[in-house]
Amino acid sequence: MLKVRNVHRCRYWCGVVALFALLVLAGCAGLDPSRIPAIDGGSDGERLPGKIVWHDLLSEDPAAARRFYGGLFGWTFDDVDVGGGKTYTVVRHRGRAIAGLVDGRGSNPDVNVSRWIPVLSVTDLDQSVAYARANEAPVFQSPVFLAQRGRMAVIGDPEEAVLTLLQSNTGDPPDREAGAGDFLWNELWSTDPASAVDFYTGLVPAFDVKLLEGDAGPYRILKSGGLPRAGVLASPVPQMPATWMAYIKVEDVGAVAAEAEALGGRVLLQPRENPRGGEVAILSDPAGAGFLIQTWDGGQGTP
């Protein structure tokens, strides 16, 4: 099992992260939810339940995040005034909106709240939220309506890994092959992978499960619509709370890792072969948000 040094060991995801995310995305004083921009690619009304359709970066240093991700992947950033003195920043790659950037400064003076939060498509948000509550999973933000996106809620799973649920009103972005600089894959790092899979297959009934055995232990794949959507594995970081981790596709892991350090980030796991193919490394941005970079030639397969 991989040993990764000092990767977000503080158990803050339960309240602090979700609390600030919901304030930005839902209903702090003076905020106008109708200004939260739509997710690119959803226009035909088709939902793809089980697909992670968006990511939000909560950052203690948004300016450093812009410099870091812009320099590393060529991402660009568009600020949207959402009222109440708040700004939601749309992250673009080659002109296509792929993520949001949220200013997390001041949300909690005692911990660094910087991290990536996935947005998971569901068909029936009320049903999914009711399921979460019935299975003792925290609901940090009950369903709210955002005119340009649809209905959203912020939950944790029973291990308190935080994610946002979206029932789109315009349709989800279509499946496409990831290019360099795009989000490639998502994994749930869990302390109890079997129980986690049971929870998520109930949360999203469209999920099927594929089990892969390997030297590093079982690897569970959540699939929907015939495609792999996310992996679930025992956390490779000792004593780390359960969390969702995002992968970004690159062409040269070593070069990108070196550039990340030059831009003020850290290499938490040096580049190495991924047992499932390609090369992988774990990085953190200057504010401490962790993510993985991965080479991959398998199209829409599983990294």
Long-range contacts (C-beta under 8 A, 24 or more apart in sequence): 1-216, 1-217, 1-234, 1-236, 2-216, 2-236, 2-237, 2-269, 3-236, 3-237, 3-238, 4-236, 4-237, 4-268, 4-269, 4-282, 5-268, 6-268, 7-237, 7-240, 7-268, 7-282, 7-284, 7-290, 8-115, 8-240, 8-243, 8-288, 8-290, 9-237, 9-239, 9-240, 9-241, 10-111, 10-112, 11-160, 11-241, 12-108, 12-111, 12-113, 13-115, 13-156, 13-160, 13-161, 13-162, 13-241, 13-243, 14-138, 14-156, 14-160, 14-162, 15-140, 16-107, 16-108, 16-111, 16-113, 17-58, 17-113, 17-115, 17-117, 17-162, 18-138, 18-140, 18-141, 18-154, 18-155, 18-156, 18-162, 19-107, 19-140, 20-58, 20-102, 20-104, 20-107, 20-108, 20-113, 21-56, 21-58, 21-102, 21-117, 21-140, 21-141, 21-154, 21-162, 21-164, 22-140, 22-141, 22-154, 23-107, 24-82, 24-86, 24-88, 24-102, 25-56, 25-88, 25-141, 25-144, 25-146, 25-152, 25-154, 25-164, 26-141, 26-144, 26-152, 26-154, 27-144, 28-84, 28-86, 29-84, 30-83, 30-84, 30-85, 30-86, 31-82, 31-83, 31-84, 31-86, 32-82, 32-83, 32-84, 33-82, 33-144, 33-145, 33-146, 33-147, 34-146, 34-147, 34-148, 35-80, 35-81, 35-82, 35-83, 35-88, 35-148, 36-80, 36-82, 36-88, 36-146, 36-148, 36-149, 37-80, 37-88, 37-90, 37-97, 37-148, 37-149, 38-148, 38-149, 38-170, 39-97, 39-119, 39-149, 39-166, 39-168, 39-172, 39-173, 40-96, 40-97, 40-98, 40-173, 41-96, 41-172, 41-173, 41-174, 42-168, 42-170, 42-171, 42-172, 42-173, 43-170, 43-171, 44-171, 45-170, 45-171, 46-171, 46-172, 46-174, 47-121, 47-122, 47-123, 47-167, 47-168, 47-171, 47-172, 48-121, 48-172, 48-174, 48-175, 48-224, 48-225, 49-121, 49-122, 49-123, 49-204, 49-205, 49-206, 49-224, 50-120, 50-121, 50-204, 50-206, 50-207, 50-222, 50-223, 50-224, 50-225, 50-229, 51-120, 51-121, 51-172, 51-175, 51-224, 51-225, 51-227, 51-229, 52-118, 52-119, 52-120, 52-121, 52-183, 52-186, 52-229, 52-230, 53-119, 53-120, 53-121, 53-166, 53-168, 53-172, 53-173, 54-98, 54-99, 54-100, 54-118, 54-119, 54-164, 54-166, 55-98, 55-99, 55-100, 55-116, 55-117, 55-118, 55-119, 55-183, 55-246, 56-99, 56-100, 56-101, 56-102, 56-116, 56-117, 56-119, 56-164, 57-91, 57-99, 57-100, 57-101, 57-102, 57-114, 57-115, 57-116, 57-117, 57-289, 58-102, 58-104, 58-107, 58-113, 58-114, 58-115, 58-116, 58-117, 58-289, 59-101, 59-102, 59-103, 59-104, 59-114, 59-285, 59-287, 59-289, 60-104, 60-105, 60-112, 60-113, 60-114, 60-287, 60-288, 61-105, 61-114, 61-286, 61-287, 62-89, 62-101, 62-103, 62-105, 64-264, 64-285, 64-286, 64-287, 65-101, 65-285, 65-286, 65-287, 65-289, 66-101, 67-263, 67-264, 67-286, 68-260, 68-263, 68-264, 68-265, 68-285, 68-286, 69-285, 71-259, 71-263, 72-256, 72-259, 72-260, 72-263, 72-265, 73-180, 73-181, 73-248, 74-181, 75-181, 77-101, 93-181, 93-182, 94-179, 94-181, 98-182, 98-183, 99-183, 112-287, 112-288, 114-285, 114-287, 114-288, 114-289, 115-243, 115-288, 115-289, 115-290, 116-244, 116-245, 116-246, 116-289, 116-290, 116-291, 117-162, 117-163, 117-164, 117-244, 118-163, 118-164, 118-186, 118-244, 118-246, 119-152, 119-163, 119-164, 119-165, 119-166, 120-163, 120-164, 120-165, 120-166, 120-204, 121-166, 121-167, 121-168, 121-172, 122-165, 122-166, 122-167, 122-203, 122-204, 123-167, 123-206, 124-167, 125-151, 125-152, 125-153, 125-165, 125-166, 125-167, 128-153, 128-165, 128-203, 128-204, 129-153, 129-155, 129-165, 131-202, 131-203, 132-157, 132-203, 135-199, 135-202, 137-199, 143-167, 157-188, 157-196, 157-199, 157-200, 157-203, 157-242, 158-195, 158-196, 158-199, 159-190, 159-191, 159-192, 159-196, 159-241, 159-242, 160-241, 160-242, 161-188, 161-189, 161-190, 161-196, 161-241, 161-242, 161-243, 161-244, 162-243, 162-244, 163-244, 175-225, 175-227, 175-300, 177-299, 177-300, 178-249, 178-296, 179-249, 180-249, 180-250, 180-251, 181-248, 181-249, 181-250, 182-248, 182-249, 183-246, 183-247, 183-248, 183-249, 184-247, 184-248, 184-249, 184-294, 184-296, 184-303, 185-230, 185-231, 185-246, 185-247, 185-294, 185-296, 185-302, 185-303, 186-229, 186-230, 186-231, 186-244, 186-245, 186-246, 186-247, 187-230, 187-231, 187-232, 187-233, 187-244, 187-245, 187-247, 187-292, 188-230, 188-231, 188-232, 188-233, 188-242, 188-243, 188-244, 188-245, 189-233, 189-234, 189-235, 189-236, 189-237, 189-240, 189-242, 189-243, 189-244, 189-245, 190-232, 190-233, 190-234, 190-235, 190-242, 191-234, 191-235, 191-241, 191-242, 193-218, 193-220, 193-232, 193-233, 193-234, 194-220, 196-232, 196-242, 197-222, 197-232, 200-232, 212-276, 214-275, 214-276, 215-275, 216-275, 219-276, 221-302, 227-300, 228-300, 228-301, 228-302, 231-302, 245-290, 245-291, 245-292, 246-291, 246-292, 247-280, 247-291, 247-292, 247-293, 247-294, 247-303, 248-291, 248-292, 248-293, 248-294, 249-293, 249-294, 249-295, 249-296, 250-293, 250-294, 250-295, 251-295, 252-295, 253-279, 253-280, 253-281, 253-293, 253-294, 253-295, 254-279, 254-281, 256-281, 256-293, 257-281, 257-283, 257-293, 260-285, 274-303, 276-302, 276-303, 277-301, 277-303, 278-303
